[in-house]
Amino acid sequence: MKINLAELVGSVGNLVTLPDVFVRINRLVEDPNSTMADIARVASQDPSFTIRLLRVANSSFYGFSSTIDTVQKAVSIIGTSQIRSLALTTSVASAFEGLPNTLVSMENFWRHSLYCALAARILARQAGKLDPDALFTAALLHDIGELVIFNRIPQQAKEALLLVLDSADELPIYQAERQIMGFDHAQVGGELARQWKLPKMLEECIEYHHDIRSALHFPRETALVHIANVLALMAEVQTLNPDDVSPIDPIAWKIVGLNADEVLQPTVHEVQEEIAEAEKLFLGK
């Protein structure tokens, strides 16, 4: 039976909705007439988001020297786009919390996503002219389509995983998904981003992180998430040898403007140093 991608994502859309705090903050950030005070007012109305916002703002993650004790101060210092990124980061994890799946540990899923997000943030700072916090969010959500697949079509997801395990040449999971389903988790994630009306940059990074040559509007950001995904795998399995994990598309380094020999190993080390603190902040570990 052929599966329709839009219908698949639409079916999970009835179960998974983004919290009101993100929807309202996103609308305000997109509105040129809104102010920081408007955004702070909306953020303050959600107690759990307020707690998370102040915890992150006062952490070494941002490294501010003075204590940030109000939402207004956090918004003015961190900035509106970062507030939106943080709202989305916390919203998506909670949105999928209640969805059952039998194929993957949610803890492992979000840990890999967080490794990738940290790598993207570090690379964005090194590359210049990119928003590290927006790239953090894009990388954190890069595999979000997997959760849709695991929940809505678990049998096909299992067939794809078995195809990977049975392949002699270590077939990538996205290629196995395309063989079994006719699309992959990145395409599912891109469709979900569209239906959620997420910023175009996030949508493109999610949809094309395995197919960076198709990214027409945000090629640097998409290539960076592609690299970060592989560096995350290296950090997780504790290797500094790129041959131990999935290959990085060579053109990605050129698009981003970074030298692999110079940044690969230091980035992996930095991710490994930051992961424990990041898990406490974003995963509540």
N, C-alpha and C positions, 0 to 999 in steps of 0.2 A: 504494500500500500504506500503510495507516494504521500509524503508529509508536506503540508504547506507551511512555509516558514512563518509568515505573518500570523496565520491561525494558531500555530504552536505558541508563539510568544503572546498572542492575544489571550490564549486560554490561561496562561500563568498570570497575566495582568489582572485577571479577576480575583486572584488569590494574593498577589503581592502589589501593594501600593506604597509609594513613598510617603513618609509622614508629612503632615501639614506644615511643620516648621521648615522643611526643605522647600516644599512647593512655594511657600510664601516668600522665603528668602531669595529663591531663584527668580521669582517674578520681580522682586524689588531690585536685584542686581541688574536685571535686563532693562529696567525702567530708568531712563536718563534723568528723570525728574525726582527720583527717590534720593534720600539722604542716608548718611551713616546712622543718624538717630532713628530713622524708620527701621533699618535693619536690626539695630540693637533692641528696639522695642519688640519686634517679632521674636527675636532670639530669646529675650527675657521671659517670654510667655510659656516657654517649654522648660520646665525645671531640670529634666534629665539632660537636655542639650546644654543648658547653662552650666551645669556641673562639669560636663565633658569639655566644654569650651574653655572654662577657667583652668581646668586641670592641664589641658594641652598648652594653653597660653603661658602657664607658669612653669612648664617643663623645660628641660634642656633641649627639647626638640626645636624650640624657637630661640632659646638663649637670651631672653630679655633680662636686663640687670635688676629692674625694679619689679615689685610684686604687682600683678594685675588682678585687682579685686572686684572689678565690675565688668559687666558685659559691654557697656559703652566704651570703656578703656580698651578692652580686648578687640572690639571691632575697629577702633581708631588705630590701634597699633598693628594688628595683624592684617587689616585690609578687607574690603568687601569680597573680593574674589576668593580669598583664602577662607573667609567665613563660609561662603557657599560650598567650597570644597570640603570643609570640615563637616558641614551639615549633611552633605551627600555621603561622605565617608561613613558617618555614624548611622545614617538612615538606611543604607543598603544592607548593612550587616543585620540590622534588626528586622528589616523587611523580609529577609529570607529565613530568619531564625526558626519560624514555625513550620517550614515546608519539609516534609519528610523525604529522605532519600536513603537508599540502602547501599549506594555504590562508593561513597566517599565520606570521610570524616570531615564535618564542617570545620573543626579545629585545624586540620591539616590544610583544608582548602584556603582558609583565611590566613594561615601562617605563610603559605607560599605567596599569596597575594600581597601580604605585607612585606615580605622579602623583596618582591618585585617593586613595590611602591618606594621602599627605601632606596633601592638601586636607582630608580628613575629620578628621585629627588636629588641624589648625589650627582648623577650624570648631568642633570639639567643645570646645576650650579656650575659645573665644569664647562659645559658647552656654551653658556652665555646666551642672552637674548631669549631665554625661555623661562616660563613661570614654574619654579620647582614645586610649588604646592599644587598647581593644576596637574602637573605631570605625576605627582604622588597619587592623586585621585584617579587619573586615567589608568595608571598601572595597577592600582588597588582593584579596579573594576575590570581589568583586561579579560579575565576568565569568567565573568559573570554569566555568560551564556551556558557554561557547563551546568550551573545549578538549575537552569530551566530544563536542559536536556535530561539531567538525572531525575528530575521530578516528574516531567511530563511523558518522556518516552524512555523509561529505564531499560527496557529490553533491548532496544537499538543501541543505547549507550553501552550496555554490557557486551553486545556483539562487537562494537568498535574496540573496546578494551581488549577483548579476546583476540581480535585481529592484530592488534599491536603486539600482544604477547606471543602470538604464533608466527609473526613475521621474522624472517631470517635477517633482514637488513634494518631492524629497529625502525619500523614505519612510524612516523610521527602521528600522534593521536588525531590531529586535525585532518590529516589525509585519510586515516581510517574512518573518521566520521563522515567525510565526503563520500567514501565508497559505500558506506552502509545507509546513510540518510539522504545524501544528495546536498548536504551543507555541513558546515562545521560550527563549533561552539563560538568562534569569533563572529561569524555572520549572525548567529542567534543573538549574541550580545549586542551587536550593532543595531539589530532590529528592536531589541528591548530599549536601548538608549533612545532610538527614534520615538518609540511609543511613549516613553517617559518624558520626551521633550528635553533631553539633556543637551548641554552645549555641544555644538558641532565638533569641536576639537575632541571631546571625550568620545563621541560617537565614532569618529574616524579612527582614533587610537585603538578602541576596542575591536572594531570590525576588521581592521587590516593589520593587526600586530603579527599575523603569520603571512601577510601578503602586502608588504610595505610598498611595493611598486604601484599598487592601486590607490594609495593615499594621495589625492590630488590637492587637497586644501591645507592639510597639516602634515606634510611629509617628514619634517624634522621631528615633530613630537611623536609621530607613529613609529619612525625608525628608532627613536630613543626607547620607547616602550618595548619594542622588539628586542633590543639589546639587553634592557633591564631584565626581561623575562629569563634570558639565558644566564645572566649573571646571578639572578636569584637562585636558579637551579644549582649553580656552582657553589654559592654560599650554603645552600641547604645540605648538599652532599659533601661539603668541606673539601673541595678540590680547587686548585688554581690552574688546572689543565683544561682548556676549552674543549679538547677532544673527548673528555669524559661525559659531555652533555650534548644537547642538540646544537647544531651549528648555527652561527650567526650569519645572516646574509651579508656578504662582504661589502655590498653597497651601503649598508646601514651606517657604517662608520664614516663613510664619505658624506652621506647626507647630514649626519649629525655634526660632523666637523671635529671628531675626536680621533686620537691615535690609540688603537687597541693596546699596543705594547705599553703605553704610558698610563692608561687609566684602568685597565681591566683588573689587575691584581689589587691595587690600592682600593678600588671600589668594593670588591668582594670582601676585603678585610674590614672596611668601614661598615658595610652592611651587617657583618657578623657582630661587630661591636655594638651596633645600635638596636639590634633586633629585640633584646630583652626589654629595654625601656619602651620601645614602640609597642610591644605586645601588651604591656601594662596599660598604656594610654588608649590604644585603639581596640584591643581585644579583651580588656579587663582581666588580664592574666596577673 
